[in-house]
Amino acid sequence: MPSGGVIISDKDDRSVWTEVRDGSDVVLKRYVVADAAAVYDNMQALWNSSFGAARMPPGMPEPLSLDGDTIVMSFVDGAPLAE
């Protein structure tokens, strides 16, 4: 598990990295082109569906907050979906 400051991806349209917040590893994804608020709203809807919190293990990271153009989400161990 990363322990903060690990850059996962740095692409032109988005950057992904980890940080430690309140003692827990989180993943941050900054959107440059896409509408971060719309992505966050979609993540919230999925999290609140049977695909998210109700599933064991959850099918996605929990969206924790939206900080401007950056989504903060829980860290989920494993390979990124893009791989």
N, CA, C and O atoms as a MOPAC input file, in Angstrom:
PM7 MOZYME 1SCF
protein

 N      0.84800 1    -1.17700 1     0.00000 1
 C      0.00000 1     0.00000 1     0.00000 1
 C      0.89500 1     1.24200 1     0.00000 1
 O      1.84400 1     1.31300 1     0.78100 1
 N      0.60900 1     2.21300 1    -0.85800 1
 C      1.40600 1     3.43800 1    -0.86600 1
 C      1.33600 1     4.17500 1     0.46000 1
 O      0.34900 1     4.07800 1     1.18800 1
 N      2.35700 1     4.88700 1     0.75300 1
 C      2.37800 1     5.69600 1     1.96100 1
 C      2.57800 1     7.15100 1     1.58500 1
 O      3.57200 1     7.76300 1     1.97700 1
 N      1.66000 1     7.70300 1     0.84000 1
 C      1.64700 1     9.12200 1     0.51100 1
 C      2.68400 1     9.54200 1    -0.50900 1
 O      3.80100 1     9.02500 1    -0.53300 1
 N      2.29800 1    10.49000 1    -1.35300 1
 C      3.20900 1    11.10100 1    -2.28900 1
 C      3.59400 1    10.26700 1    -3.49200 1
 O      4.49400 1    10.65400 1    -4.23700 1
 N      2.94100 1     9.13400 1    -3.70600 1
 C      3.26800 1     8.27700 1    -4.83300 1
 C      2.46300 1     8.73000 1    -6.04400 1
 O      1.23300 1     8.76000 1    -5.99900 1
 N      3.15200 1     9.08100 1    -7.12500 1
 C      2.46200 1     9.47300 1    -8.35700 1
 C      2.09300 1     8.20000 1    -9.10600 1
 O      2.95700 1     7.39300 1    -9.44900 1
 N      0.80300 1     8.03400 1    -9.35400 1
 C      0.31600 1     6.85200 1   -10.03700 1
 C      0.25600 1     7.10000 1   -11.53900 1
 O      0.59600 1     6.22000 1   -12.32900 1
 N     -0.17300 1     8.28800 1   -11.93200 1
 C     -0.31100 1     8.62600 1   -13.34800 1
 C     -0.21300 1    10.13000 1   -13.50300 1
 O     -0.71900 1    10.87800 1   -12.66700 1
 N      0.42800 1    10.57500 1   -14.55800 1
 C      0.51300 1    12.00900 1   -14.83300 1
 C      0.32100 1    12.20800 1   -16.32800 1
 O      1.27900 1    12.24700 1   -17.10000 1
 N     -0.93300 1    12.33400 1   -16.71200 1
 C     -1.28700 1    12.50900 1   -18.12400 1
 C     -1.74200 1    13.94400 1   -18.35200 1
 O     -2.00400 1    14.68000 1   -17.40100 1
 N     -1.83200 1    14.33500 1   -19.61800 1
 C     -2.21600 1    15.71600 1   -19.94300 1
 C     -3.58200 1    16.09400 1   -19.39500 1
 O     -3.78500 1    17.23400 1   -18.97600 1
 N     -4.52600 1    15.15200 1   -19.39300 1
 C     -5.89300 1    15.48100 1   -18.98600 1
 C     -6.19100 1    15.18200 1   -17.52700 1
 O     -7.22400 1    15.61500 1   -17.01600 1
 N     -5.30500 1    14.44600 1   -16.83400 1
 C     -5.52900 1    14.15100 1   -15.42400 1
 C     -4.23800 1    13.63900 1   -14.77800 1
 O     -3.39100 1    13.02300 1   -15.42500 1
 N     -4.12600 1    13.91400 1   -13.49700 1
 C     -3.01300 1    13.41300 1   -12.69800 1
 C     -3.59500 1    12.62200 1   -11.53800 1
 O     -4.64200 1    12.97900 1   -10.99900 1
 N     -2.91800 1    11.55200 1   -11.15600 1
 C     -3.37700 1    10.71200 1   -10.05100 1
 C     -2.19400 1    10.48000 1    -9.12200 1
 O     -1.10300 1    10.12200 1    -9.56600 1
 N     -2.42300 1    10.69000 1    -7.81300 1
 C     -1.36400 1    10.47700 1    -6.83600 1
 C     -1.98300 1    10.10700 1    -5.50100 1
 O     -3.19500 1    10.22500 1    -5.31600 1
 N     -1.15200 1     9.65800 1    -4.57300 1
 C     -1.61700 1     9.30700 1    -3.23900 1
 C     -1.10700 1    10.32300 1    -2.23500 1
 O     -0.09700 1    10.99400 1    -2.44900 1
 N     -1.83100 1    10.41300 1    -1.14300 1
 C     -1.43700 1    11.22200 1     0.01300 1
 C     -1.93200 1    10.50500 1     1.25700 1
 O     -2.79000 1     9.62500 1     1.18100 1
 N     -1.38800 1    10.88600 1     2.39400 1
 C     -1.90900 1    10.41500 1     3.67000 1
 C     -2.72500 1    11.55500 1     4.25600 1
 O     -2.21900 1    12.66000 1     4.44800 1
 N     -4.00600 1    11.27300 1     4.54100 1
 C     -4.89900 1    12.25500 1     5.16100 1
 C     -5.57400 1    11.60400 1     6.35800 1
 O     -6.17600 1    10.53600 1     6.24600 1
 N     -5.46500 1    12.25500 1     7.49200 1
 C     -6.05200 1    11.72600 1     8.72900 1
 C     -5.58600 1    10.30100 1     9.00200 1
 O     -6.35600 1     9.47900 1     9.49900 1
 N     -4.32900 1    10.00700 1     8.67800 1
 C     -3.74200 1     8.71400 1     8.95800 1
 C     -4.06400 1     7.61200 1     7.96000 1
 O     -3.63000 1     6.47400 1     8.14000 1
 N     -4.82000 1     7.93100 1     6.90500 1
 C     -5.18200 1     6.92400 1     5.91000 1
 C     -4.66400 1     7.32200 1     4.53600 1
 O     -4.62700 1     8.50100 1     4.18700 1
 N     -4.26200 1     6.31000 1     3.75900 1
 C     -3.86900 1     6.56700 1     2.37000 1
 C     -5.11600 1     6.86500 1     1.55200 1
 O     -6.11600 1     6.15400 1     1.64900 1
 N     -5.05300 1     7.91400 1     0.75200 1
 C     -6.12900 1     8.26200 1    -0.16500 1
 C     -5.52700 1     8.48600 1    -1.54500 1
 O     -4.32800 1     8.72900 1    -1.68600 1
 N     -6.37400 1     8.40000 1    -2.55100 1
 C     -5.97200 1     8.65800 1    -3.92900 1
 C     -6.61700 1     9.96100 1    -4.35800 1
 O     -7.79800 1    10.18900 1    -4.09800 1
 N     -5.85000 1    10.81500 1    -5.01000 1
 C     -6.36000 1    12.07700 1    -5.53700 1
 C     -6.23500 1    12.05800 1    -7.04600 1
 O     -5.20100 1    11.67300 1    -7.59100 1
 N     -7.30000 1    12.47900 1    -7.71900 1
 C     -7.29300 1    12.53500 1    -9.17400 1
 C     -7.72500 1    13.93700 1    -9.58400 1
 O     -8.85400 1    14.35600 1    -9.32400 1
 N     -6.80600 1    14.65700 1   -10.23000 1
 C     -7.08400 1    16.02000 1   -10.70400 1
 C     -7.47900 1    15.95500 1   -12.17200 1
 O     -6.77400 1    15.37800 1   -13.00100 1
 N     -8.62400 1    16.56200 1   -12.47200 1
 C     -9.13100 1    16.59300 1   -13.84900 1
 C     -8.83800 1    17.95500 1   -14.46200 1
 O     -9.22800 1    18.98300 1   -13.90800 1
 N     -8.15800 1    17.96800 1   -15.59200 1
 C     -7.81300 1    19.20300 1   -16.28200 1
 C     -8.85800 1    19.52900 1   -17.34500 1
 O     -9.24700 1    20.68600 1   -17.50200 1
 N     -9.31200 1    18.51200 1   -18.07300 1
 C    -10.25000 1    18.72000 1   -19.17100 1
 C    -11.67900 1    18.37200 1   -18.75200 1
 O    -12.60100 1    19.14800 1   -19.00100 1
 N    -11.86600 1    17.22900 1   -18.12800 1
 C    -13.20500 1    16.77100 1   -17.74600 1
 C    -13.74500 1    17.59100 1   -16.57900 1
 O    -12.98700 1    18.24000 1   -15.85800 1
 N    -15.05900 1    17.55400 1   -16.40400 1
 C    -15.74000 1    18.24800 1   -15.31600 1
 C    -15.65400 1    17.39000 1   -14.06100 1
 O    -16.39000 1    16.41200 1   -13.93000 1
 N    -14.76400 1    17.74400 1   -13.13700 1
 C    -14.54600 1    16.95800 1   -11.92800 1
 C    -15.82700 1    16.82500 1   -11.11100 1
 O    -16.07300 1    15.76900 1   -10.52800 1
 N    -16.63800 1    17.86300 1   -11.05800 1
 C    -17.88600 1    17.80700 1   -10.28300 1
 C    -18.83800 1    16.76900 1   -10.85800 1
 O    -19.48500 1    16.04300 1   -10.10400 1
 N    -18.93400 1    16.68800 1   -12.18100 1
 C    -19.79900 1    15.69200 1   -12.81400 1
 C    -19.27000 1    14.28500 1   -12.55700 1
 O    -20.04800 1    13.37100 1   -12.28500 1
 N    -17.95600 1    14.10600 1   -12.64000 1
 C    -17.35400 1    12.79700 1   -12.37300 1
 C    -17.61800 1    12.40900 1   -10.92200 1
 O    -17.97300 1    11.26400 1   -10.64000 1
 N    -17.44700 1    13.35100 1   -10.00500 1
 C    -17.68600 1    13.08900 1    -8.58200 1
 C    -19.14700 1    12.70800 1    -8.33700 1
 O    -19.42400 1    11.76600 1    -7.59400 1
 N    -20.07300 1    13.42600 1    -8.95000 1
 C    -21.49900 1    13.09700 1    -8.80500 1
 C    -21.78300 1    11.68500 1    -9.30300 1
 O    -22.53000 1    10.94500 1    -8.66400 1
 N    -21.20000 1    11.30500 1   -10.43000 1
 C    -21.37600 1     9.94900 1   -10.95600 1
 C    -20.77200 1     8.90700 1   -10.01600 1
 O    -21.35100 1     7.84100 1    -9.80600 1
 N    -19.60700 1     9.22200 1    -9.45200 1
 C    -18.98100 1     8.30500 1    -8.49400 1
 C    -19.85700 1     8.13000 1    -7.26700 1
 O    -20.00600 1     7.01900 1    -6.75800 1
 N    -20.44300 1     9.23400 1    -6.78700 1
 C    -21.33300 1     9.16000 1    -5.61800 1
 C    -22.53400 1     8.27000 1    -5.92300 1
 O    -22.92700 1     7.44500 1    -5.09800 1
 N    -23.12100 1     8.44100 1    -7.11800 1
 C    -24.28300 1     7.63100 1    -7.50100 1
 C    -23.90700 1     6.14700 1    -7.55400 1
 O    -24.66100 1     5.29900 1    -7.07800 1
 N    -22.74800 1     5.83700 1    -8.12900 1
 C    -22.29300 1     4.44400 1    -8.17900 1
 C    -21.99500 1     3.90600 1    -6.78400 1
 O    -22.33000 1     2.76300 1    -6.47300 1
 N    -21.36700 1     4.72800 1    -5.94400 1
 C    -21.02900 1     4.29800 1    -4.59200 1
 C    -22.30200 1     3.95700 1    -3.80500 1
 O    -22.31300 1     3.01900 1    -3.00800 1
 N    -23.35800 1     4.71900 1    -4.03700 1
 C    -24.61300 1     4.50300 1    -3.32700 1
 C    -25.47900 1     3.42100 1    -3.96200 1
 O    -26.57600 1     3.14600 1    -3.47700 1
 N    -25.00000 1     2.80400 1    -5.04200 1
 C    -25.72100 1     1.71200 1    -5.70100 1
 C    -25.18700 1     0.37300 1    -5.18600 1
 O    -24.30600 1     0.33500 1    -4.32700 1
 N    -25.71800 1    -0.69500 1    -5.70800 1
 C    -25.26400 1    -2.03400 1    -5.30800 1
 C    -23.82900 1    -2.31400 1    -5.76200 1
 O    -23.22600 1    -3.29000 1    -5.31400 1
 N    -23.28200 1    -1.49100 1    -6.62700 1
 C    -21.91600 1    -1.65200 1    -7.11300 1
 C    -20.88500 1    -1.12600 1    -6.11200 1
 O    -19.72700 1    -1.54100 1    -6.13800 1
 N    -21.29700 1    -0.22600 1    -5.24500 1
 C    -20.36500 1     0.44300 1    -4.34200 1
 C    -20.34400 1    -0.12100 1    -2.93700 1
 O    -19.91200 1    -1.25300 1    -2.71700 1
 N    -20.81700 1     0.68100 1    -1.98000 1
 C    -20.71200 1     0.35200 1    -0.56300 1
 C    -21.39600 1    -0.94900 1    -0.18600 1
 O    -20.93300 1    -1.64700 1     0.71600 1
 N    -22.49200 1    -1.29300 1    -0.85700 1
 C    -23.24300 1    -2.49200 1    -0.50600 1
 C    -22.54600 1    -3.77400 1    -0.95000 1
 O    -22.87100 1    -4.85400 1    -0.45700 1
 N    -21.60500 1    -3.67100 1    -1.86000 1
 C    -20.90700 1    -4.84800 1    -2.39600 1
 C    -19.68600 1    -5.15800 1    -1.53100 1
 O    -18.99700 1    -4.24100 1    -1.08500 1
 N    -19.41700 1    -6.42800 1    -1.29400 1
 C    -18.24600 1    -6.82900 1    -0.52500 1
 C    -17.34800 1    -7.70600 1    -1.36500 1
 O    -17.76100 1    -8.81000 1    -1.72100 1
 N    -16.13700 1    -7.27900 1    -1.70700 1
 C    -15.64200 1    -5.92100 1    -1.47300 1
 C    -16.28600 1    -4.94200 1    -2.44700 1
 O    -16.81300 1    -5.34700 1    -3.48300 1
 N    -16.24300 1    -3.65200 1    -2.11400 1
 C    -16.81900 1    -2.65300 1    -3.02300 1
 C    -16.19100 1    -2.74300 1    -4.41100 1
 O    -15.02300 1    -3.10700 1    -4.54900 1
 N    -16.97100 1    -2.41000 1    -5.43500 1
 C    -16.50300 1    -2.48300 1    -6.81100 1
 C    -15.73100 1    -1.25600 1    -7.24800 1
 O    -15.32300 1    -1.15400 1    -8.40500 1
 N    -15.52700 1    -0.31800 1    -6.32600 1
 C    -14.84800 1     0.93100 1    -6.66700 1
 C    -14.37200 1     1.60500 1    -5.38900 1
 O    -14.81800 1     1.24400 1    -4.30100 1
 N    -13.46400 1     2.58600 1    -5.50300 1
 C    -13.06200 1     3.33600 1    -4.32000 1
 C    -14.19200 1     4.26900 1    -3.87500 1
 O    -14.97200 1     4.74900 1    -4.69800 1
 N    -14.26800 1     4.51700 1    -2.57800 1
 C    -15.27800 1     5.43700 1    -2.05900 1
 C    -14.87900 1     6.87900 1    -2.37200 1
 O    -13.77800 1     7.30000 1    -2.01600 1
 N    -15.75800 1     7.64800 1    -3.03400 1
 C    -15.46200 1     9.07100 1    -3.23900 1
 C    -15.62300 1     9.80300 1    -1.91000 1
 O    -16.69700 1     9.77300 1    -1.30900 1
 N    -14.56000 1    10.45800 1    -1.45200 1
 C    -14.57500 1    11.09600 1    -0.13400 1
 C    -14.88900 1    12.58200 1    -0.19100 1
 O    -15.62800 1    13.10100 1     0.64600 1
 N    -14.32300 1    13.26700 1    -1.18400 1
 C    -14.58400 1    14.71000 1    -1.27900 1
 C    -14.18100 1    15.21700 1    -2.65800 1
 O    -13.48200 1    14.54700 1    -3.42000 1
 N    -14.64500 1    16.41300 1    -2.94300 1
 C    -14.28100 1    17.12200 1    -4.16600 1
 C    -13.61300 1    18.41300 1    -3.74300 1
 O    -14.23100 1    19.26000 1    -3.09700 1
 N    -12.35000 1    18.56400 1    -4.10800 1
 C    -11.56500 1    19.76100 1    -3.78100 1
 C    -11.26100 1    20.49200 1    -5.08200 1
 O    -10.22100 1    20.25700 1    -5.69700 1
 N    -12.16500 1    21.37900 1    -5.50500 1
 C    -11.97700 1    22.09900 1    -6.76300 1
 C    -12.04100 1    21.14600 1    -7.93500 1
 O    -13.09300 1    20.57100 1    -8.21200 1
 N    -10.91900 1    20.97100 1    -8.63200 1
 C    -10.87300 1    20.06600 1    -9.78700 1
 C    -10.27500 1    18.70300 1    -9.43600 1
 O     -9.89100 1    17.94100 1   -10.32300 1
 N    -10.19800 1    18.39800 1    -8.12800 1
 C     -9.57300 1    17.17000 1    -7.65200 1
 C    -10.54600 1    16.33600 1    -6.82400 1
 O    -11.16400 1    16.83000 1    -5.88100 1
 N    -10.66900 1    15.06100 1    -7.19500 1
 C    -11.49800 1    14.12100 1    -6.43900 1
 C    -10.59600 1    13.35500 1    -5.48500 1
 O     -9.55500 1    12.83400 1    -5.88300 1
 N    -11.00500 1    13.29000 1    -4.21700 1
 C    -10.30000 1    12.51800 1    -3.20100 1
 C    -11.11900 1    11.25000 1    -2.97000 1
 O    -12.32100 1    11.31500 1    -2.70900 1
 N    -10.45500 1    10.09500 1    -3.06800 1
 C    -11.15700 1     8.82700 1    -2.89200 1
 C    -10.33400 1     7.87900 1    -2.03400 1
 O     -9.12500 1     8.05500 1    -1.87700 1
 N    -11.00300 1     6.87000 1    -1.47900 1
 C    -10.30300 1     5.88300 1    -0.66800 1
 C     -9.30400 1     5.11500 1    -1.52800 1
 O     -9.47500 1     4.99100 1    -2.74100 1
 N     -8.27300 1     4.61000 1    -0.88900 1
 C     -7.27900 1     3.78600 1    -1.57200 1
 C     -7.80300 1     2.35500 1    -1.61900 1
 O     -8.22200 1     1.81100 1    -0.59800 1
 N     -7.78000 1     1.75000 1    -2.79100 1
 C     -8.14800 1     0.34800 1    -2.96600 1
 C     -6.92200 1    -0.37600 1    -3.49500 1
 O     -6.39400 1    -0.02700 1    -4.55100 1
 N     -6.47500 1    -1.37500 1    -2.76500 1
 C     -5.29600 1    -2.11600 1    -3.17700 1
 C     -5.58800 1    -2.92500 1    -4.43500 1
 O     -6.66200 1    -3.51100 1    -4.56800 1
 N     -4.63600 1    -2.95300 1    -5.34800 1
 C     -4.78600 1    -3.71300 1    -6.57200 1
 C     -4.33700 1    -2.91100 1    -7.76700 1
 O     -3.92800 1    -1.75700 1    -7.63500 1
 N     -4.41200 1    -3.52000 1    -8.93300 1
 C     -4.00200 1    -2.85200 1   -10.16100 1
 C     -5.08200 1    -1.87400 1   -10.60500 1
 O     -6.26700 1    -2.17800 1   -10.46900 1
 N     -4.70900 1    -0.70500 1   -11.13200 1
 C     -5.69300 1     0.22300 1   -11.68200 1
 C     -6.47400 1    -0.42700 1   -12.82200 1
 O     -5.94000 1    -1.26500 1   -13.54800 1
 N     -7.72200 1    -0.04200 1   -12.97200 1
 C     -8.58800 1    -0.59900 1   -13.99700 1
 C     -7.97600 1    -0.44400 1   -15.39300 1
 O     -8.18100 1    -1.29000 1   -16.26400 1
 N     -7.22400 1     0.64400 1   -15.60100 1
 C     -6.61400 1     0.90300 1   -16.90500 1
 C     -5.55100 1    -0.11900 1   -17.27100 1
 O     -5.18100 1    -0.23400 1   -18.43900 1
 N     -5.06300 1    -0.85300 1   -16.30400 1
 C     -4.00400 1    -1.85200 1   -16.58800 1
 C     -4.63800 1    -3.11000 1   -16.98700 1
 O     -3.94600 1    -4.08800 1   -17.27200 1

